[in-house]
């Protein structure tokens, strides 16, 4: 394994130890942390969490946990910037495969 990319719900569920996260996903994230491999999170996920907190779909504590994890040196959570190349690549992912914009 070299690195992982986590979507918004995956990292929120992981940080809160929610039962919605599969054992396989949880183990992969644990292994990345234990072996000092980065876990990338798109910058838009931060915006999505703020949006979900504002809509009362997530708690403020979920946002706080995410910010704490991003600041921690032992977690290896890295923000992947949403630059021009990544924004243009979104059109290469079929909407039928990944319908939600932030996940694409």
Sine and cosine of phi, psi and omega as CSV:
sin_phi,cos_phi,sin_psi,cos_psi,sin_omega,cos_omega
0.00,0.00,0.68,-0.74,0.06,-1.00
-0.94,-0.34,-0.63,0.77,0.01,-1.00
-0.26,-0.97,0.26,-0.97,0.07,-1.00
-0.81,-0.59,0.43,-0.90,0.17,-0.99
-0.87,-0.49,0.81,-0.59,0.00,-1.00
-0.93,-0.36,0.68,-0.74,0.10,-0.99
-0.99,0.11,0.08,-1.00,-0.12,-0.99
-0.85,0.53,-0.80,0.60,-0.05,-1.00
-0.91,0.41,-0.60,0.80,0.02,-1.00
-0.84,0.54,-0.75,0.67,-0.06,-1.00
-0.95,0.31,-0.58,0.82,0.06,-1.00
-0.90,0.43,-0.72,0.70,0.02,-1.00
-0.90,0.44,-0.63,0.78,0.00,-1.00
-0.90,0.44,-0.75,0.66,-0.05,-1.00
-0.91,0.43,-0.53,0.84,0.00,-1.00
-1.00,-0.08,0.03,1.00,-0.02,-1.00
0.82,0.58,0.68,0.73,-0.03,-1.00
-0.96,0.27,0.57,-0.82,-0.02,-1.00
-0.94,0.35,-0.23,0.97,0.01,-1.00
-0.93,0.38,-0.41,0.91,-0.01,-1.00
-0.98,0.21,0.78,-0.62,-0.01,-1.00
-0.92,0.40,0.41,-0.91,0.05,-1.00
-0.88,0.48,-0.64,0.77,0.00,-1.00
-0.88,0.48,-0.71,0.70,0.01,-1.00
-0.91,0.42,-0.69,0.72,0.02,-1.00
-0.87,0.49,-0.70,0.72,0.03,-1.00
-0.89,0.45,-0.63,0.78,0.01,-1.00
-0.90,0.43,-0.67,0.74,0.03,-1.00
-0.92,0.38,-0.67,0.74,0.07,-1.00
-0.85,0.53,-0.72,0.70,-0.03,-1.00
-0.90,0.44,-0.66,0.75,0.02,-1.00
-0.87,0.49,-0.69,0.72,0.01,-1.00
-0.91,0.41,-0.70,0.72,-0.04,-1.00
-0.91,0.41,-0.46,0.89,-0.05,-1.00
-0.96,-0.28,0.25,0.97,0.05,-1.00
0.85,0.52,0.58,0.82,0.11,-0.99
-0.99,-0.10,0.63,-0.78,-0.03,-1.00
-0.94,0.35,0.51,-0.86,0.17,-0.99
-0.91,-0.42,0.93,-0.36,-0.04,-1.00
-1.00,0.06,0.64,-0.77,0.06,-1.00
-0.75,-0.66,0.81,-0.59,0.00,-1.00
-0.88,0.47,0.60,-0.80,0.05,-1.00
-0.84,0.55,-0.52,0.85,-0.01,-1.00
-0.92,0.39,-0.36,0.93,0.05,-1.00
-0.90,0.43,-0.56,0.83,0.04,-1.00
-0.90,0.44,-0.70,0.71,0.03,-1.00
-0.90,0.45,-0.66,0.75,0.00,-1.00
-0.88,0.47,-0.66,0.75,0.01,-1.00
-0.91,0.42,-0.68,0.73,0.05,-1.00
-0.86,0.51,-0.69,0.73,0.03,-1.00
-0.88,0.47,-0.71,0.70,-0.01,-1.00
-0.92,0.38,-0.57,0.82,0.09,-1.00
-0.91,0.42,-0.68,0.73,0.01,-1.00
-0.90,0.45,-0.47,0.88,0.03,-1.00
-1.00,-0.04,0.12,0.99,-0.04,-1.00
0.87,0.49,0.49,0.87,0.08,-1.00
-1.00,-0.02,-0.39,0.92,0.09,-1.00
-0.73,-0.68,0.44,-0.90,0.02,-1.00
-0.99,0.12,0.38,-0.92,0.09,-1.00
-0.86,0.51,-0.54,0.84,-0.01,-1.00
-0.91,0.42,-0.50,0.86,0.06,-1.00
-0.90,0.44,-0.68,0.73,0.06,-1.00
-0.90,0.44,-0.70,0.71,-0.01,-1.00
-0.88,0.48,-0.67,0.74,0.05,-1.00
-0.88,0.48,-0.65,0.76,0.01,-1.00
-0.90,0.44,-0.73,0.69,0.01,-1.00
-0.89,0.45,-0.64,0.77,0.05,-1.00
-0.89,0.46,-0.69,0.72,0.01,-1.00
-0.91,0.41,-0.62,0.79,0.03,-1.00
-0.92,0.40,-0.47,0.89,-0.01,-1.00
-1.00,0.05,-0.31,0.95,-0.06,-1.00
-0.96,0.27,0.64,-0.77,0.01,-1.00
-1.00,0.10,-0.29,0.96,-0.07,-1.00
-0.99,-0.10,0.04,1.00,-0.04,-1.00
-0.99,-0.14,-0.58,0.81,0.02,-1.00
0.98,0.22,0.35,0.94,0.03,-1.00
-0.99,0.13,0.82,-0.57,-0.10,-1.00
-0.82,-0.57,0.73,-0.68,0.06,-1.00
-0.98,0.18,0.82,-0.58,0.09,-1.00
-1.00,-0.04,0.88,-0.47,-0.06,-1.00
-0.92,0.40,0.50,-0.87,0.05,-1.00
-0.99,-0.12,1.00,0.06,-0.01,-1.00
-0.99,-0.11,-0.06,-1.00,-0.05,-1.00
-0.86,0.51,-0.71,0.70,-0.04,-1.00
-0.88,0.48,-0.68,0.74,0.01,-1.00
-0.93,0.36,-0.67,0.75,0.02,-1.00
-0.86,0.51,-0.66,0.75,0.02,-1.00
-0.94,0.35,-0.52,0.86,-0.01,-1.00
-0.93,0.36,-0.35,0.94,0.01,-1.00
-0.83,0.56,-0.57,0.82,-0.02,-1.00
-0.93,0.38,-0.25,0.97,0.00,-1.00
-1.00,0.09,-0.18,0.98,-0.01,-1.00
-0.99,-0.14,0.90,-0.44,-0.05,-1.00
-0.86,0.51,0.73,-0.68,0.02,-1.00
-0.87,0.50,-0.51,0.86,0.01,-1.00
-0.93,0.37,-0.43,0.90,0.01,-1.00
-0.99,0.10,-0.72,0.69,0.00,-1.00
-0.73,-0.68,1.00,-0.07,-0.14,-0.99
-0.96,0.27,-0.52,0.85,-0.09,-1.00
-0.99,0.15,0.79,-0.62,-0.05,-1.00
-0.80,0.60,-0.76,0.65,-0.03,-1.00
-0.88,0.47,-0.49,0.87,0.00,-1.00
-0.98,0.19,-0.41,0.91,0.00,-1.00
-0.95,0.30,0.00,0.00,0.00,0.00
